[in-house]
Amino acid sequence: MAATTRAAAKRVVTGRPAAKRAAAGRVALGAVAVALTAGAAGCSSGSGAGSGAGGPAAAKKAPTAKKAPAAKKKAPEAAAAPNSVLRLIGDGSTAFTGSQPKQPVAERLAPGQKPPQFVVFSWDGAGEDSQKLFSHFREVGKKYHANMTYFLSGVYMLPEGKRELYDPPKRNAGSSDIGFNDTEGIRNTITQVRGAWEDGDEIGTHFNGHFCGPEGGVGTWSVDQWKSEINQAKSFVKNWKTNDPGLEEEKPLPFDYDRELVGGRTPCLEGQKNMVAAARTMGFRYDSSGVNNQVWPKKKDGIWDLSLQLVPMPGREFETLSMDYNFMFNQSGTTTQGDPDMHEYWGNQMRDGLLQAFDRSYDGNRAPLITGNHFESWNGGTYMRAVEDTIATVCTKEGVRCVSFRQLADWLDAQDPATLAKLGTLDVGQAPEKGWPAFLDGAGTSGTGRAVGTGKAHAGPGEDRSGR
């Protein structure tokens, strides 16, 4: 199908090398990196897709990831998925079927109780194409009891022939830097979105046309323009039967998107301030468009700031954003299919960086680990293997909850504000010096901690921290 190419413009931020940090903030890689590298799964190095051009229907078949050992723990008990439509909405593209199934109960921590280790795996764009990575990672999530957040791009629900229905701010109607879709691509995406919601996963938004940079990109949009963008993203999800008559016989999505949409991530992590100002008036409860260290989340401008995080880049003297694109940028630059001889190493480097980030939270301050990725086969699909290996490793550990952003926000909302404030005093990798019972026995009291791993993180020289 015809499609335009994704924007090449990126927000590049130069950070300080690790050598210039204070001693307490140095990256501890060495033995940890060696330990995590041992026993690495093999990497498929097929050609893959990776052009990033066009909607999800334009991609090639992805290489198959190596299967990881099966999870040993039992799945949590959850309500069954709805099996009947209670109320059709609009043209029948969506329907209200009751509360979402398979949602955990958000319980308040008891005094002195150690917090769970939350991990969020999220996906930008979230269309199902011929690579079938959406459906693949749904199966991975079910295997390892991991709920995830899928940030759906609205234009992936709009057929190429109706592209003029999208009227983006500061661009001509029908413009999109990630293209549109075709009937089969929309049908496949609908199937996966429906199944993901019934699995207990979250359907957020990556908005629409993915415009980056200073020339009319999302970072230049006003609050009102963001409101228009959000409303259009909702409209494409709520009206796909009208917009593509070839889909009239498809079953509706089993949710009211006006109620279900509570968060998103902006293209290239640009435009956060005005987007949040718009979104908080439209039912959003969180945003994941920023860059942060591995510390406990706080509310910003009235909603939870669940930003991506700076994590170790093993073997390098800087840290990078917890996203596949940013690992790739530091390895093969803007070339999405670099040296095949390096693919396995690059995937291992990403996996080990995420595992080091996990360890310093798990053994330290227990701050949620937040990651973002794309259904892409960059560098032979090595980053997809890295993500799958990470899920298999961390989501099976004791005390770990792999959740969606919405589920994390539910848990945060259920906590005593004094407890969250106390957790917020712990720095990156810092565990309570006298243990969790003493630290949280009477939240709000003073306490000290001990460092585990590294301190505050900084981006590497020339680091592209924009995400995608």
N, C-alpha and C positions, 0 to 999 in steps of 0.2 A: 504494500500500500504506500501511497505517497506520504512523505513526512518531511518535516524540517529537522535540522540538526540541533542538538542541545547546545546551549550557550557555552562558549569557552571561557567567558570572563569569570574570574575567581577573585575572592578577597584574600590577598596574601599578607600575612602578618609576620614580621621578623621578630623572633623571640631571642632571649638570652641563652647562650650555651650553658650547659649544666656546670661546666668548670667554674663559672663565675658565681654560682649560688653559694649560700652559706653551707657549712658542713652538714648541718641537720637536714638540708634540703637536697642532698645529692642523690642521684638515681642509683639504687643498689641492684645491679644487674648480675654480673659475675656468676657465682655458683647457682643462683636461682635460675638464670637463663639456661645454664648447662643442664640442670635437673629437669627443667620443663621441656627441653629439646629431646631428651632421651625417649625412645619409644614412639616417636611421631608417626602418625598415619601417613601412608603414601599419598602422593598428589597426582591427580589426573592432569595431564598436560595437553588435552585436546585443543583444537583450534578455538572452540567456543564462539560466543558472539562478541560483545564488547565494543561495538561501534557506538553504542548509546544513541543511535539515530532513530527517530520515529517512535511510534507508540509500541506497546508491548507485542503486538502481532508481527512486528518487523524483525524480531530477533531470531538467531539461529539456535540449534539445539545445543544444550549445555553438556559439558562432560559430567559423567556420573561420579558423585562423591563416594569415597570408600566408606563402607558401613562401620559404625562404631559398635562396641559391645552394648548389649541390651541393658536397659536400666534395671536395677534390682529392687527398687522400692515400689510400693503399691501406689497407684494413683489415688488422689484424694477423692472422697465421696463428693458427688455433685448432683444437682438436679438434672433430670433428663431434658433433652432438647424439645422445644415445642413442636408438635406434630400437626397442628391445625392453625389456619389463619383466623384470627379473631376479628380483625378489621382491616380491610384494604384502605390504602391511603392514595389519594390522587388518582393517577391513571393505572394503579395496580403494580407499579414498579417496586413499591415497598408496602409493608403491612405491619400493623402492630400485633404481635403475638405474645405479649406478656413480657415479664422481666427476662433478661438474658440468662440462659442456663449456665451452669458450671462456674459460678462466681464464688470465690472464697469469702468467708465471713471476716470482716475487718474488726479485729479485737484490739482493745486498748491494752498496752503493756501493763503488767502488774508492777508494783514498786520493786525495784531491784532486778527485774527480768531482763535478760540479754535480748537485744533486738534480733529479729530474723535478718539474714543476709539476703536482701532483695537484689535481683538481677533483671534488667530489662533488655530484651532483644527486640529491636524495632526495624522496620523496613520502609524506605522511602520509595514512593511510586506505586508499588504493590499491584502491578498488573500481571495476569497470567499469559505468557506467550509460549512459543514452541519450546523454550527451554524448560518450562514446567517447574520453575524454581519455587513459585508460590505454593503449589500443591506439594512439592517435595518437603519444604520446610514446615508445612502444616503437619505432615507425617512425623517429621523430626520432633516437633513440639509435643505431639501426642505420645510419642515413644518415651520422651524424657520428662513428661509432665510439666511442660513449659508453655505457659500462655505468652502471647506476643502481641505487639501493636503493629498493625499494617496501616501506614499512612498512604491512603489511596489518592492518586492524582485524578481529579475530576474529569480531565480530558480523556482519560482512558475509558470512560463510560460514554463518550461522544463519538459517533461515526464520522469519518472523514467527510462524507457528503453533507453533514450538518455542521461543519466547522464554524460557519458564520454565526451560529448561535452563541459562540463564546466571544465576548466583547471585553478584552482585557484592558485594564488601565494603561494609558500611554502607548498603546499599540493598536494596530488595525484589527478590526473584527476578523476572526478566523486565524489569528496568529497563534503559534505555539512553538516553543523551542524543544519540545519533546514529541511533537506530532499529535496525532489523534489515533483512532482505532478503527477496526472493521467489525462487521457483525460477529464473526467467529471469535475474534479477540475479546469483544465485550461479553459474549456468552460465556467464554471460559473464565473471564474475570468475575462475572456474576456468580458462577458456580463456586469459585474459591472464596469470594467474600461471604457468600451465604454460609458455606461450610465453616469458615473461620469463626464467624459470629456464633454459630451453634456449638463450636468447640469451646467457647468461652473467651476467644480472642477479641481484641479491640479493633474497630475500624475508625481510624483517625483520618486526617487529611494532610496531603502534601500540596494542597491547593491546585492550581491548574497549569498554566503555561510555562512554568519554570524559567522565568525571565530573571537573569542575574546581571550585575554590573551597573554602572552609573547612567547608562543611556536608556532610561525608562524601565530599569529593572525594579524588582520588588522593594529594594532599599530606598527607592525614591517615592514610593506611594504614600498618599495621605491616609488618614483614618477612614474617611468615607470610601476611598478607593479599595481599601482592604475589606470593608464591609461588602462592597460589590463582589469582590473576588470570592469571599466566603459564601455568599448567597449563590453565586454561580456554581461553585463546587458542590454545594448541596443540591442544586437544581439538576445537575447532570446525573447524580445518584438517584434522585427521586423521579426522574422522567425518562429513563432509557427506553421504556416501551413506546412512548410517543416519539422519541427522537430516532428510533430504529424499528420500523414496523416488522422487520424480520424477527424480532424478539418478543412479539406479542404473546406467544404461547409459553414463554418461560415463566417459571414460578417467581413470585415476588421475593425480594430480599426481606427477611423476617424481622425487620426492625424499623422504627421511626427514626430516620436519620437526624431530624431536628432535635430529638432527645439524645440519641446515641453519640453524636459528634461533640466531644468535650475537649479535644486537644489536637495539636498538629505540629508540624515542623516546616519552617519556611525554606524555599529553595536557596541553596548556598548559604543558609543561616543569615540571610539579609532581611532587613525590614522588621526586625523583631519588635521594636518599640511601638510603632504605629499599628502593627498587626495585633499585638496584645491589647492595645487601647480599644481596638475594634472588637476583638474576639471576646473580651471579658463581658461585653454587653450582649453577646450572642450565645451564651451558655458554655463557653470554654472554662475548664477548671485547671488547665495546666498548659504549658508551652515547652517545647524541647528544641528551641531555635538558638540557644546560646552555647557558650563555652565556659566550663567551670572546672574546678579541681574535684577530687574525690572526697567531697564533704557532704554532710547532710543537707537536703534541700530546704529552701525557705520560700515563702511566698514573695512574689515580686509584682507590684502593681495589681494586687488582688487575686492572682492565681499562682499555682505552684510553678516554680522555675525548675524544671526537670531537664536541665541542659545536658548536652553531650560533655564528655570529660576528657581531660588530658591524661594519657596513660603511657607506660614505658614503651620505648622503641628499642628492643633489645639489640645490643651491639652499637648503639648510637648514643651520643652525649646530649640528647634532648628527648622530649616527649612529644607525642602526637595525639591528634583527636581520635576518640574511640569509634572510628568509622572506617569501613573498608577503603573508601576513596582516598582518605588521607594517608593510610599505609601505602597504597599504591603510588600516590604522588611522591612520597619519600623514597620510593624504590625504582619505579620506571618513569617517573615524571608524568607528563600528560599522555604518554603512550600507553594505551590500554592493553596492548599485547607486546610486552617486552621480551627480553632474552628468555627463551624456553628453558635454558639450563638453570635459570634463577627462580623459576616458578615455585618449586617445592620449598626452597629456602625462604622466599618471600612470604609464602603462606604460613610456614612455621614461625617466622618472625612475628606476624600478626597474632597468631594463636598464642605464642608465648608472652607477647606483650599484654594481651587480654588476661591471660592467666596470672601474670604478675600483678596486674591491677586488681584482679579478684582477690588474690592472696593478701594484699595489703589492706583491703577492706575487711575480708573475712577474719583475719587475725588481728585487725586493728580497730578502726572506729565503726565498722559495720555500716558505713555509708552505702546506699544503693549504687551498684555498678550499672551504668547506662551506656548502651551501645546503639549504633545506627548503621544500617547496611543497605545494599541495593541488590535486586535480583539481576545481577550481571555476571558475566563470565570473564571478567578482566583477568589478564595474565593466566589464561588457561583454566579459570575457575578456582584458582588457589585460595581466594578469600572466602568462597563459599565453603570449602573444606575446613578452613580455619574456624569459621563461625560454627559449623556443625561439630567439630571437635571440641570447641569451647562449651557448647551446650551440653554435650555428652559428659564432659568432665565436671562442670560446676553444678548443673541442675540435679545431680544425683547425690550431692553432699548433704550431710546432716545440717539442719538449720537453714538451708537455702530455699528460697522461694523465687522461681523464675516467673515473673508476672508481667502483665501489660501495664502501661502507664496509668490507665484508669484504675486498675487494682491498686497500684502504688499510691495514687492520690486518695483512694478510699481509705487505705490504711493510715496515711498521714493525717487525714481529716478526723480519724477516730482517736488520735492520740491526745494526751494532755499537752497543751501548748508548753507548759513548763518542762516536760520531758523532752520535747523536740528542741527547745532552747538549750537544754543541757547537752543533748547530742551534738548540737551545732557548735559547741565549744571545742570539740575534738578535731584536731587537724588531720591531714592526709596520713593514713597509716598509724594513727595514734590510738592505742588501746588504753582504757582506764588503768591507772597505775595500781590501784587496789582492787581491781576486778569490777565486773558489772554490778553485782549485788550492792556493793558499797557506793558505786558511782550513781546508780539510779534509785537508791533507797532514799526517797525524798528529793524528787527532781527540783532543780533550781538552786540547790546548795552548791558551794564551791567544791572543786575537785581538780586533780591533776591527772595527766596521762603519760604514757610512754610511747615512743615512736616505733612503728613497725614499717620497714621498707623505706619509702622516700617521703619527703616533705612536699611542699607545694610544687606544682608542675609548671613548666614553661614550654612554650612551643619552640620547635627547632628553627635554626636559621633558614629563612625563606619559606617557612612552613605555610602551606595553604590550609587555613583552618576553616574554610568556608563550608566544608561538607558538600553535598550536592542536592 
